[in-house]
Amino acid sequence: MRSPRGLAAIAGLALTFAAVPAIPAAAAPAPAAPPEALAARAADQAALGGVDRLAKGAGETFVRTGVTPGGGGLYYASYQRTYHGLPVVGGDAVVVADGAGRVRGTEAAHTAPISVPTRATLTAEQATAIAQTKVSTVDSTTAPKLVVLAGDAPKLAYEVVVSGHNQSHPTKLHVFVDSATGKVLDTRDDVREAGTGNSYYAGTVSIDTSGSGSSYSMTDPGRRGIACGREGGSIFTKSSNTWGNGSGTDLETGCVDALYSVQTEWKMLGDWLGRNGIDGAGGGFRASVGLNDVNAYWDGSSTHFGHSQDNRRQATPMDVVGHEFGHAIFQTTPGGAGSGNENGGLNESTGDIFGALTEAYANNPVDTPDFTVGEGVNLVGNGPIRYMYNPSQEGDPNCYSASIPSTEVHAAAGPQNHWFYLLSQGSNASPASPTCNGSSVTGIGIQKAGKIFYNGLLKKTSSWNHRAARKATLEAAIALFPGSCTEFNATKAAWDAVSVTAVSGEPTCSGQPPAGNDYSLTLSPTSASVQPGQTATTTITTRVTSGNAQTVQLLATGLPDGAKATISPARVQSGGTATLTITTSATTPQGTSQVTVTGDGTDADHTAQFSLTVGTGTPPTGCDGLAEWDSAKAYVPNDVVGHNGHKWTSTWYSTGAEPGAPGSWAVWSDSGAC
């Protein structure tokens, strides 16, 4: 087999409908679906069909959690994996699709096949008590919830979120407790402490506030969620719309700096990167000043800013604020905050990069853009705490090595910070930046570098690491600048220069897109239920998505015992179709199997999954003998179920959308009582 040389693409959803009512000659043509809707539908079909990296086991489904527009006409759909309805932590996935309804790539966090019980031995109260031992001072604890913790050995676990402090450090700790043994399997902290800063004065600035007449509030009127107030207190209000006195010890002045910075970051995200707000969905988060600590941090839902060690300056300059809200961006892009030191280092670096991008966008003459972190606020009196152009100047690693996964997260930010500086400014800029391989790198400018970095970030999964970031940013460079290899070559040279070496399957650039020959592979339908001895069929459709047609050998694997598969024809030219027939025997055991259909092409390989259920399945409800709706099952158009005494017909692709629930009209049609 050969790995794909081009980007995979899945045909638009409309192609899966077997029967579409004829449009009368006099009728007006239906309006074209918006590009984002076409991309989302194609991504959903890929997730439903287990295409390529979206392979899933029995009982597993993917539920879409969001769609984020990127550059180059691409959209990034994020998915949560579930197992018999339970969320799988670390089992997330991303599907990249274009506005024409073609899938352009898939990514999924690594997990071994899942086969765990769905009932806990441990009680929720026991799990809570165990989780609380991981935090020295507990302020609050959420109700435990059952999840599957993915990885090399998936486990059923309780997830408990414990907020408080460990010694002097704030924490909002997700604790995963084995539901059978009580062992703490993993912990993940939402709190990301900064230790970063810049000059807290930006001169006289304009900020967007709410109110009129004699009543004003430091609440942004046009950016949902953006506001600033006292730590542990309310949003600042006053009778005039003039804020702060310019003093470094004044909290209201600190909020002026915080609002000015996050509002500038918001504008930068929209104008330079095409992102809608901090969270990608038109929303943001509150900032608080007056934290009694030499620190600033993001806690998973808001930002908090303290003061310098000499207590003369608030820690609210632009690169501190940009950094903390950069953590919010990392958390609200696919894959979430993740876990582990390497992932944490990439998270910290993301904060530094967004701080630098915000400074560059503002181009404020009082606070000139730079690539040092913390020099202005001078938190502990030692000047910058990180140098993006030369991390070793502060003792952090310039180069990636096998020790990065065990390096403290702020230090582990070094390689990606160094990469970003080399990509945007080059090795011979001012200041000069030493490379790990002795090479010379030519920069492409901070705006282009920011676009490549951000679009790579949109392919992030919870197992994000430097090698994944390299591959994703190389793919982003090709998508964003399809007629040029300059940006791709600079991205690659910068990764080479920080010792992140080539990754299997990473793209090459010819400057003549699309490069290579590629095709899509889809199944319709994607599932079937039969009794032992019966047969199930599905149509395998291939379509050329780039280059020329190629020969594709088709194979089905993962059949249950006693079942046989026949594919006719077994070999097609991409663009052709075939029929898969699965014949079960009287001895085929009951249950659900994920049958994988592989297309072994001359130039590219692709897979898709067919869910085969053998046996009686879910008992009928007595509602016209229909099967009861199953929250864990993936439904396709024209599926019919019974639920709450009504007959329901599926009109779209869904998992977990309960018929009759608010919003279910989008995927279920009520056919009346039965």
C-alpha positions in Angstrom: 0.0 0.0 0.0 1.0 3.6 -0.5 0.3 6.5 1.8 -1.8 9.3 0.3 0.2 11.7 -1.8 -2.6 14.2 -2.1 -5.4 15.3 0.3 -8.3 13.0 0.7 -11.7 14.4 -0.3 -15.1 13.0 0.4 -18.0 13.7 -2.0 -20.7 16.0 -0.9 -23.6 14.7 1.2 -26.2 15.1 -1.5 -24.7 12.2 -3.3 -25.8 9.8 -0.6 -29.5 10.3 -1.0 -31.1 7.5 -2.9 -34.4 9.1 -3.6 -34.9 12.8 -4.0 -38.3 14.2 -5.0 -38.4 15.6 -8.5 -38.6 19.3 -8.8 -41.5 20.5 -10.9 -40.4 22.3 -14.1 -42.0 25.5 -12.9 -40.5 25.4 -9.4 -37.6 27.8 -8.6 -34.3 26.0 -8.0 -33.5 25.4 -4.4 -31.0 27.9 -2.9 -27.5 26.7 -2.7 -26.4 25.6 0.7 -23.8 27.9 2.4 -20.2 26.7 2.1 -19.9 26.1 5.8 -23.0 23.9 5.8 -21.7 21.9 2.9 -18.4 21.4 4.7 -20.2 20.4 7.9 -22.4 17.9 6.1 -19.4 16.3 4.4 -17.5 16.1 7.6 -20.4 14.5 9.4 -20.6 11.9 6.6 -16.9 11.2 7.0 -17.3 10.8 10.8 -20.4 8.6 10.4 -18.6 6.4 7.8 -15.3 6.0 9.8 -13.3 7.4 7.0 -9.5 7.1 7.1 -8.3 8.2 10.6 -11.9 8.3 11.9 -12.0 4.5 12.3 -14.0 3.5 15.4 -14.9 0.4 17.2 -18.3 -1.1 18.1 -20.3 1.2 20.4 -18.2 4.3 19.3 -19.6 7.3 17.6 -18.4 10.8 16.8 -20.5 13.8 17.8 -19.7 17.2 16.1 -18.9 19.9 18.6 -18.1 22.8 16.3 -17.0 24.1 12.9 -14.3 26.8 12.6 -13.6 28.6 9.3 -9.9 28.6 8.4 -8.0 30.0 5.5 -7.8 28.8 1.9 -11.6 28.1 1.8 -11.3 25.3 4.4 -13.4 24.5 7.4 -12.3 22.5 10.5 -15.0 20.4 12.1 -14.2 19.1 15.6 -15.7 15.9 17.0 -16.0 14.2 20.5 -15.8 10.4 20.4 -18.4 8.6 22.6 -18.6 5.0 23.7 -22.1 3.7 24.4 -23.0 7.4 25.0 -20.1 8.1 27.4 -17.7 10.9 26.3 -14.2 9.6 25.5 -11.6 11.9 26.9 -8.6 11.9 24.5 -10.6 10.3 21.7 -11.3 13.5 19.8 -11.0 14.1 16.0 -10.9 16.8 13.4 -12.2 16.7 9.8 -11.0 19.3 7.3 -13.5 20.0 4.5 -13.9 22.7 1.9 -16.9 24.9 1.0 -17.8 22.6 -2.0 -18.5 19.7 0.4 -15.3 17.7 0.0 -13.3 16.3 2.9 -9.6 17.4 2.6 -8.1 15.5 5.6 -8.8 13.8 8.9 -7.0 13.7 12.2 -7.8 11.8 15.4 -6.2 11.5 18.8 -4.6 8.2 19.4 -6.4 5.6 21.4 -6.3 1.8 21.5 -9.6 -0.1 20.7 -12.2 0.6 23.5 -13.8 -2.3 25.3 -14.6 -1.3 28.9 -17.6 -1.8 31.2 -20.1 1.1 31.3 -21.0 0.7 35.0 -18.7 1.8 37.9 -17.8 -0.3 40.9 -16.6 2.8 42.9 -19.3 5.2 44.1 -19.3 8.9 43.0 -18.8 9.9 46.7 -15.6 7.7 46.8 -14.3 9.2 43.6 -14.9 12.7 44.9 -13.0 12.0 48.1 -10.0 10.5 46.1 -10.0 13.5 43.7 -9.9 16.1 46.5 -6.7 14.6 47.9 -4.9 15.9 44.8 -5.5 19.6 45.8 -4.2 21.0 49.1 -6.9 23.6 49.6 -10.2 22.8 48.0 -12.7 25.6 47.2 -15.2 23.6 45.2 -15.8 20.2 43.5 -18.0 19.3 40.6 -20.3 16.3 40.6 -18.3 13.3 39.3 -19.3 12.1 35.8 -18.4 8.8 34.1 -16.1 9.0 31.1 -13.8 6.7 29.1 -10.2 7.8 29.4 -8.6 7.0 26.1 -5.0 5.9 25.5 -3.0 2.7 25.2 -5.2 1.0 27.8 -8.7 2.8 27.9 -10.4 2.8 31.3 -13.8 3.7 32.6 -13.2 6.6 35.0 -14.9 9.3 37.0 -13.9 12.8 36.0 -14.0 15.2 39.0 -13.0 18.9 38.7 -11.5 20.2 41.9 -10.9 24.0 42.2 -8.7 25.6 44.8 -5.0 26.0 45.4 -1.9 23.8 45.6 0.3 25.6 48.0 0.2 29.2 46.5 -0.8 28.2 43.0 -4.4 28.3 41.8 -5.7 25.2 40.2 -8.8 23.9 38.5 -7.8 20.2 38.3 -9.6 17.6 36.3 -8.9 14.3 38.2 -9.6 11.0 36.4 -10.3 8.2 39.0 -10.4 4.6 37.9 -14.1 3.5 38.4 -13.0 0.1 39.5 -9.8 0.5 41.6 -9.9 4.1 42.7 -6.5 4.8 41.2 -5.9 8.3 39.9 -5.2 7.6 36.2 -4.5 11.2 35.1 -4.9 14.9 36.0 -5.3 17.9 33.7 -5.2 21.4 35.0 -7.2 24.2 33.3 -5.1 26.8 35.0 -2.2 28.1 32.8 0.0 30.4 34.7 1.8 33.1 32.7 4.9 34.6 34.2 4.8 36.9 31.1 4.5 40.6 30.5 5.2 43.8 28.7 5.0 47.6 29.3 1.7 48.1 31.1 1.3 51.7 29.6 0.0 52.0 26.1 -0.6 55.7 26.3 -4.1 57.2 25.9 -6.2 54.6 24.2 -9.9 54.1 23.2 -11.8 51.1 24.7 -15.3 49.9 24.0 -17.5 50.1 27.1 -21.3 49.9 27.8 -23.7 52.5 29.0 -24.6 56.1 28.4 -25.4 59.4 30.3 -24.2 58.9 33.8 -23.9 55.1 34.0 -21.1 53.2 32.3 -19.6 49.7 32.7 -16.3 48.0 31.6 -18.3 45.5 29.6 -17.7 45.4 25.9 -21.0 46.1 24.2 -20.2 44.3 20.9 -17.9 41.4 22.0 -19.9 38.8 23.9 -18.3 37.8 27.2 -15.5 40.5 27.3 -15.6 42.5 30.5 -13.2 43.5 33.3 -13.6 43.9 37.1 -12.0 43.3 40.4 -10.7 39.9 41.4 -13.5 38.1 43.2 -15.7 41.1 42.7 -17.9 43.0 40.2 -17.3 44.6 36.8 -16.1 48.2 37.1 -18.8 50.8 36.8 -18.8 54.6 37.1 -20.7 57.7 36.2 -18.3 58.9 33.4 -16.8 57.1 30.5 -13.2 58.1 31.3 -11.3 55.2 33.0 -8.2 54.9 35.1 -5.5 57.4 36.2 -2.5 56.0 34.5 -1.0 54.7 37.7 0.6 51.2 37.9 -1.0 50.5 41.2 -4.6 51.5 40.1 -6.8 48.5 39.4 -9.1 50.5 37.1 -6.1 51.4 35.0 -5.2 47.7 34.9 -8.6 47.0 33.4 -8.1 49.7 30.8 -4.9 47.9 29.7 -6.7 44.5 29.8 -9.7 45.7 27.7 -7.5 47.5 25.2 -5.4 44.4 24.8 -8.1 41.8 24.4 -10.1 44.1 22.1 -7.0 44.5 20.0 -6.5 40.8 20.0 -10.1 40.2 18.9 -9.6 42.6 16.0 -6.3 40.9 15.0 -8.0 37.4 15.1 -10.7 38.7 12.7 -8.7 40.8 10.4 -5.6 38.6 10.1 -6.7 35.1 10.8 -10.5 35.0 10.1 -11.4 33.8 13.6 -14.7 35.0 15.1 -13.8 36.1 18.6 -11.6 34.5 21.2 -13.6 31.2 21.3 -14.1 31.1 17.5 -17.9 31.4 17.9 -18.2 35.1 18.5 -17.5 35.0 22.2 -14.9 35.8 24.8 -14.2 35.7 28.5 -14.0 37.9 31.5 -10.8 39.4 32.9 -10.1 40.2 36.5 -7.5 42.4 38.0 -6.2 42.7 41.6 -5.1 39.1 42.0 -2.9 39.1 45.1 0.0 37.3 43.4 3.0 37.9 41.3 1.3 36.1 38.4 -1.4 36.0 35.8 -3.3 33.0 34.7 -6.1 31.5 32.6 -8.4 29.1 34.6 -10.4 27.5 31.8 -13.1 30.1 31.7 -11.6 33.5 32.7 -8.3 35.4 33.0 -6.8 36.7 36.2 -4.0 39.3 36.5 -1.8 40.1 39.5 1.1 42.5 39.9 4.8 42.8 39.7 7.0 41.6 42.6 7.6 45.2 43.8 3.8 45.8 43.6 4.3 48.9 41.4 2.7 47.6 38.2 -0.4 45.6 37.3 0.4 42.5 35.1 -1.9 43.7 32.3 0.3 44.8 29.4 -0.6 43.7 25.9 1.6 40.6 25.7 0.5 39.3 29.1 -3.2 39.8 28.2 -2.6 38.3 24.7 -0.8 35.4 26.2 -3.6 34.5 28.7 -6.4 34.8 26.1 -4.1 32.8 23.8 -4.6 29.9 26.3 -8.3 30.4 25.8 -7.8 30.1 22.0 -5.8 26.9 22.5 -8.6 25.5 24.7 -11.3 26.4 22.2 -9.7 25.0 19.1 -10.1 21.3 18.4 -8.5 19.0 20.9 -9.0 21.4 23.8 -6.3 22.0 26.4 -4.8 18.4 26.2 -2.4 17.2 28.8 1.3 16.4 29.4 4.3 18.6 29.3 4.9 18.6 25.6 1.3 19.6 24.9 1.5 22.1 27.7 4.7 23.6 26.2 2.9 24.1 22.9 0.0 25.7 24.9 2.4 28.1 26.5 4.1 28.9 23.2 0.7 29.5 21.7 0.1 32.2 24.4 3.4 33.8 23.5 2.7 33.7 19.8 -0.7 35.3 20.2 0.8 37.9 22.4 3.4 38.7 19.7 0.7 38.8 17.0 -1.4 41.2 19.0 1.5 43.5 19.6 2.4 43.5 15.9 -1.2 44.2 14.9 -1.5 47.1 17.4 1.9 48.5 16.3 1.6 50.9 19.2 4.5 53.4 19.3 4.5 53.4 23.1 4.6 49.6 23.2 6.5 48.6 20.1 6.2 45.0 18.9 8.9 42.6 19.9 9.6 38.9 20.5 10.6 39.0 24.1 8.2 38.0 26.9 7.8 39.9 30.1 10.4 42.6 29.7 8.0 45.5 30.3 6.2 44.5 33.4 9.4 42.9 34.8 7.5 40.7 37.1 10.3 39.6 39.3 12.9 42.2 38.5 15.0 40.2 36.1 13.6 41.6 32.8 12.3 39.2 30.1 11.4 35.7 31.2 11.4 34.3 27.6 13.2 35.2 24.4 11.4 33.8 21.4 14.3 34.4 19.0 16.8 32.7 21.4 15.1 30.8 24.2 18.5 29.6 25.5 19.2 33.2 26.6 16.9 32.5 29.6 18.0 28.8 29.9 15.1 27.3 27.9 15.8 24.9 25.0 16.1 26.3 21.5 15.8 22.9 19.9 13.5 20.0 20.1 14.8 16.8 21.8 13.6 13.7 23.4 13.7 15.5 26.8 10.9 18.0 25.8 8.0 15.7 27.0 9.5 15.9 30.5 10.5 19.6 30.5 8.6 22.1 32.5 5.9 23.6 30.3 7.1 27.2 30.2 10.6 26.0 29.2 9.0 23.5 26.8 7.6 26.5 24.9 11.1 27.2 23.6 11.2 25.1 20.3 7.9 26.3 18.9 8.6 29.9 20.0 11.9 29.7 18.2 10.2 28.2 15.1 7.7 31.0 15.0 10.4 33.7 15.1 12.4 32.0 12.4 9.3 31.6 10.2 8.2 35.2 10.6 11.5 37.1 10.9 14.2 34.7 9.8 17.5 33.7 11.3 19.4 36.9 10.1 16.8 39.4 11.3 17.5 41.8 14.2 17.9 40.3 16.7 19.6 37.4 15.0 18.4 33.9 15.8 20.8 30.9 16.0 19.5 27.7 14.3 20.0 24.2 15.7 21.3 22.8 12.4 23.5 25.8 11.3 21.1 26.7 8.5 20.0 30.1 7.4 16.2 30.7 7.3 14.4 33.5 5.5 11.3 34.8 7.2 7.9 35.4 5.5 6.5 38.1 7.8 4.5 37.8 11.0 1.1 38.0 9.4 1.7 35.0 7.1 3.4 33.1 9.9 0.4 33.7 12.1 -2.0 32.4 9.4 0.1 29.2 9.0 0.4 28.7 12.7 -3.3 29.3 13.4 -4.6 27.1 10.5 -2.2 24.3 11.8 -3.7 24.8 15.3 -7.2 24.1 13.8 -6.1 20.5 13.2 -5.0 20.0 16.8 -6.1 17.0 18.8 -5.7 16.3 22.5 -2.5 14.3 21.8 -0.9 17.4 20.0 2.9 17.3 19.9 5.6 19.0 17.9 5.7 16.5 15.1 1.9 16.8 14.6 2.3 20.6 14.6 5.0 20.4 11.9 2.8 18.2 9.7 -0.3 20.4 10.2 1.5 23.7 9.5 3.0 22.3 6.3 -0.4 21.3 5.2 -1.7 24.7 6.2 1.0 26.4 4.1 0.0 24.5 1.0 -3.7 25.2 1.6 -3.2 29.0 2.3 -0.7 29.6 -0.5 -1.5 27.0 -3.2 0.4 28.7 -6.0 3.6 29.2 -4.1 6.2 27.0 -2.4 7.9 29.9 -0.7 5.8 29.8 2.5 5.9 26.0 2.6 9.6 25.9 2.2 10.1 28.5 5.0 7.8 26.6 7.3 9.7 23.4 6.7 13.1 25.1 7.0 12.1 26.7 10.3 11.0 23.3 11.8 14.2 21.7 10.5 16.1 24.6 12.2 14.6 23.8 15.6 15.3 20.0 15.2 11.7 18.9 14.6 12.4 16.4 11.9 10.3 15.1 9.0 7.1 13.3 9.8 5.7 10.3 7.9 2.9 11.4 5.5 3.8 15.1 5.5 3.1 16.9 2.3 5.5 18.0 -0.4 5.1 21.2 -2.5 5.2 21.5 -6.3 3.7 24.9 -6.6 1.2 23.5 -9.0 -1.9 22.5 -6.9 -3.4 20.1 -6.6 -0.4 17.9 -6.3 -0.6 14.1 -6.9 -3.5 11.8 -7.8 -6.1 11.2 -5.2 -9.7 10.0 -4.7 -12.4 9.6 -2.1 -14.0 6.4 -0.9 -17.5 6.4 0.7 -20.1 3.9 1.6 -23.9 4.1 1.3 -25.5 3.0 3.6 -22.9 3.0 6.4 -24.7 0.4 8.6 -27.2 -2.5 8.5 -28.9 -4.9 10.9 -29.5 -8.5 9.9 -30.4 -11.8 11.5 -27.9 -14.7 11.4 -27.9 -16.2 7.9 -29.0 -13.0 6.2 -27.0 -10.7 3.9 -26.3 -6.9 4.0 -25.1 -4.8 1.1 -23.6 -1.4 0.6 -22.4 0.6 -2.4 -18.7 1.6 -2.5 -18.3 4.9 -4.3 -14.9 6.3 -5.4 -14.4 9.7 -7.0 -11.3 11.4 -8.4 -10.5 14.5 -6.2 -7.2 15.5 -7.7 -5.0 14.5 -10.6 -5.8 11.5 -12.7 -7.7 8.3 -12.1 -5.9 5.3 -10.6 -6.6 1.7 -10.1 -8.1 0.9 -6.7 -8.1 -2.6 -5.2 -11.0 -3.0 -2.7 -10.9 -5.2 0.4 -13.2 -5.8 3.4 -11.8 -6.8 6.8 -13.1 -7.0 10.4 -16.0 -9.4 9.6 -17.6 -11.3 12.5 -17.1 -15.1 12.7 -18.9 -17.1 10.0 -19.5 -14.1 7.7 -18.0 -13.7 4.3 -17.6 -10.6 2.1 -17.8 -10.3 -1.6 -16.9 -7.1 -3.5 -18.0 -6.8 -7.1 -16.0 -5.7 -8.9 -13.0 -6.0 -6.5 -10.9 -3.6 -8.5 -12.1 -0.3 -10.0 -10.7 2.8 -11.6 -11.2 5.8 -9.2 -14.5 7.3 -10.3 -16.2 3.8 -10.4 -18.5 2.0 -7.9 -18.7 -1.5 -6.5 -21.1 -3.4 -4.3 -20.0 -5.0 -1.0 -22.2 -8.0 0.0 -21.7 -9.5 3.5 -23.3 -12.9 4.0 -23.7 -14.1 7.6 -24.2 -17.7 8.6 -26.5 -19.3 11.1 -23.6 -19.5 13.6 -22.5 -15.9 13.2 -22.6 -14.5 16.8 -25.0 -11.6 17.7 -23.5 -8.2 18.1 -22.1 -5.2 16.2 -18.9 -5.3 14.2 -17.1 -2.5 12.4 -16.2 -3.8 9.0 -13.4 -1.8 7.3 -13.4 -1.3 3.6 -9.9 -0.4 2.3 -9.1 1.1 -1.1 -5.5 0.2 -2.0 -4.8 2.7 -4.8 -1.8 3.0 -7.0 -1.0 6.4 -5.5 -3.2 6.7 -2.4 -5.0 4.5 0.2 -8.3 5.3 1.9 -10.6 3.5 4.3 -14.3 3.7 5.4 -16.3 1.7 7.9 -19.5 -0.3 7.7 -21.4 -1.0 11.0 -22.9 -4.5 10.8 -25.3 -5.6 13.6 -26.2 -9.3 13.7 -29.1 -10.4 15.9 -32.3 -9.0 17.2 -30.7 -5.7 18.3 -32.8 -3.4 20.4 -36.3 -4.8 21.2 -39.2 -3.2 19.4 -41.2 -0.7 21.5 -44.6 -1.9 20.4 -44.9 1.3 18.3 -45.7 -0.4 15.0 -42.9 -2.9 15.8 -40.2 -0.2 15.3 -36.9 -0.3 17.0 -36.5 2.2 19.9 -34.3 5.2 19.3 -30.8 4.5 20.6 -28.7 7.4 21.9 -25.5 5.7 21.0 -26.5 4.8 17.4 -25.5 6.8 14.3 -28.6 7.5 12.2 -28.8 8.3 8.5 -31.5 9.9 6.4 -34.7 7.7 6.1 -34.0 5.6 9.3 -37.3 5.1 11.2 -37.5 4.6 14.9 -40.1 4.7 17.7 -39.8 7.0 20.7 -42.2 8.1 23.4 -45.2 6.7 21.5 -44.4 8.4 18.2 -42.9 7.2 14.9 -39.9 9.3 13.8 -38.1 9.5 10.4 -34.5 10.6 10.2 -34.0 13.5 7.8 -30.3 13.9 8.4 -27.2 12.4 10.0 -27.2 12.4 13.8 -26.0 10.7 17.0 -27.5 11.4 20.4 -30.1 13.8 19.0 -33.3 12.7 20.8 -36.5 12.8 18.7 -38.8 15.4 20.1 -36.1 17.3 22.1 -35.5 21.0 21.5 -33.7 21.4 18.2 -34.3 17.8 17.1 -36.5 19.1 14.2 -33.2 19.5 12.3 -32.7 15.8 12.1 -36.0 14.1 13.0 -39.5 14.3 11.5 -42.5 13.4 13.6 -44.7 10.9 11.7 -47.3 10.9 14.4 -48.5 8.7 17.2 -48.5 5.0 16.8 
